[in-house]
């Protein structure tokens, strides 16, 4: 199943559900695993009974085949003809069944193991036994599920590796393994769910960090490596929904800026937002590379064979504004704005309709960078909590990003209920329409990982 077919199915179900009935309550709790399962079932069977009450299809991002293998491991032999049911885990070690349509898988005789009572399923097709933790961050973990979730939450809230190890009385290597696996899990959840976002504004910025050593302390041969020294986080932030659209760690190069703009385009729904950056000149080249179009210039009137060459020009939909800061002795003295691509009238029209921005600014992405420094120990300045390896640096960034999007409510996204009787807290993922409730850490770590081998 290609990604294009999945997108067509997503569009068809979403439009059809809105035409039939009004959308169900946005804050009604719904299992994201069940929603993912029913999305798979619709893609392969075309049965949309689950989405007739306003529920939306989950974009699968080309991972449908791997996700089918995951649900088969959970005791489901296939998706064709399945009813509206899902896995019902057992509550004791002697009872429990799996309802999966005509082919019912059975829970093995030893149905649960461990203090968390993790179920063991037997596939009705191959008769193999599988743990209920398969294809999640808790797969093949020796510590308890409760401690694993607490360790991940402490790391996402800004605690260091050794501090977390002392708090929960575990070895620091155990905490490092938990951080790495949880980071991979959060990256997979982000790639599955955070897609087709409607972006009206997008602020781009870079944030400095380092791995192993600072750049001026590297030896001559160490400076040839791209995974140590100064590592910049290239950030794309949507100020209306408070969503981190993309974070690309790496050297401060034009290639990484291309990766950033490419990630923004892949995660958007096709609408070109208003891009706001600082005076760093390669941003304009990166935006033209992703959103521009080719123009042909024919050489005429010259001696010799006529030739032609190409160059990039902006499209009518692309709009880019810059914020220029004048500094003296490290302090900002003046701030100037400039519209580099587009017209000032179109840019001002977008700003007038914005609920958060009134002028051209990058203050929201800079505030997001401050949040990352406060809640990511590896980004805190002048401490010993810096990263020693690049893969752990990236894993911690993904863990904090997943926790920020799905678990931690954002104070500026709080709204009142329809009747005005109580206040409803929301996460950035809820504001973007990706989820309908605040996730727990366990829910984030046990979401089906379609990239699990």
WOMOFEN-V713231 format. One record per backbone hydrogen bond with DSSP energy under -1.0 kcal/mol. NH is the residue of the N-H (numbers start at 1). CO is the residue of the C=O. If there is no record, write none. Layout:
<<NH | CO> <NH | CO>>
This chain:
<<6 | 2> <7 | 3> <8 | 4> <9 | 5> <10 | 6> <11 | 7> <12 | 8> <13 | 9> <14 | 10> <15 | 11> <16 | 12> <17 | 13> <18 | 14> <19 | 15> <20 | 16> <21 | 17> <28 | 25> <35 | 31> <36 | 32> <37 | 33> <38 | 34> <39 | 35> <40 | 36> <41 | 37> <42 | 38> <43 | 39> <44 | 40> <45 | 41> <46 | 42> <54 | 51> <63 | 60> <67 | 63> <68 | 64> <69 | 65> <70 | 66> <71 | 67> <72 | 68> <73 | 69> <74 | 70> <75 | 72> <76 | 71> <82 | 79> <98 | 105> <108 | 120> <111 | 109> <113 | 118> <117 | 114> <118 | 113> <120 | 111> <121 | 130> <122 | 106> <123 | 128> <127 | 123> <130 | 121> <132 | 119> <134 | 131> <136 | 133> <137 | 445> <139 | 136> <141 | 138> <148 | 144> <149 | 145> <150 | 146> <151 | 147> <152 | 148> <153 | 149> <154 | 150> <155 | 151> <156 | 152> <157 | 153> <158 | 155> <159 | 154> <164 | 160> <165 | 161> <166 | 162> <167 | 163> <168 | 164> <170 | 165> <175 | 171> <176 | 172> <177 | 173> <178 | 174> <179 | 175> <180 | 176> <181 | 177> <182 | 178> <183 | 179> <184 | 180> <185 | 181> <186 | 182> <187 | 183> <188 | 184> <189 | 185> <190 | 186> <191 | 187> <192 | 188> <193 | 189> <194 | 190> <195 | 193> <197 | 267> <202 | 274> <203 | 237> <204 | 276> <205 | 235> <207 | 233> <209 | 231> <211 | 229> <212 | 387> <213 | 211> <217 | 214> <218 | 215> <223 | 219> <224 | 221> <225 | 222> <229 | 211> <231 | 209> <232 | 250> <233 | 207> <234 | 248> <235 | 205> <236 | 246> <237 | 203> <238 | 243> <242 | 238> <243 | 238> <245 | 236> <245 | 243> <246 | 236> <248 | 234> <250 | 232> <253 | 251> <257 | 253> <258 | 254> <259 | 255> <260 | 256> <261 | 257> <262 | 258> <263 | 259> <264 | 260> <265 | 261> <266 | 262> <267 | 263> <269 | 197> <274 | 200> <275 | 319> <276 | 202> <277 | 321> <283 | 280> <284 | 281> <286 | 282> <287 | 283> <288 | 284> <289 | 285> <290 | 286> <291 | 287> <292 | 288> <293 | 313> <295 | 311> <297 | 309> <299 | 307> <309 | 297> <311 | 295> <313 | 293> <320 | 341> <321 | 275> <322 | 338> <323 | 277> <324 | 336> <326 | 334> <328 | 331> <331 | 328> <333 | 326> <334 | 326> <336 | 324> <338 | 322> <340 | 320> <341 | 320> <347 | 343> <348 | 344> <349 | 345> <350 | 346> <351 | 347> <352 | 348> <353 | 349> <366 | 362> <367 | 363> <368 | 364> <369 | 365> <370 | 366> <371 | 367> <372 | 368> <373 | 369> <374 | 370> <375 | 371> <376 | 372> <379 | 376> <393 | 389> <394 | 390> <395 | 391> <396 | 392> <397 | 393> <398 | 394> <399 | 395> <400 | 396> <401 | 397> <402 | 398> <403 | 399> <404 | 400> <405 | 401> <406 | 402> <407 | 403> <408 | 403> <410 | 426> <413 | 410> <414 | 411> <415 | 424> <417 | 422> <424 | 415> <429 | 405> <431 | 427> <432 | 428> <433 | 430> <434 | 429> <439 | 406> <444 | 440> <445 | 441> <446 | 442> <449 | 135> <452 | 449>>
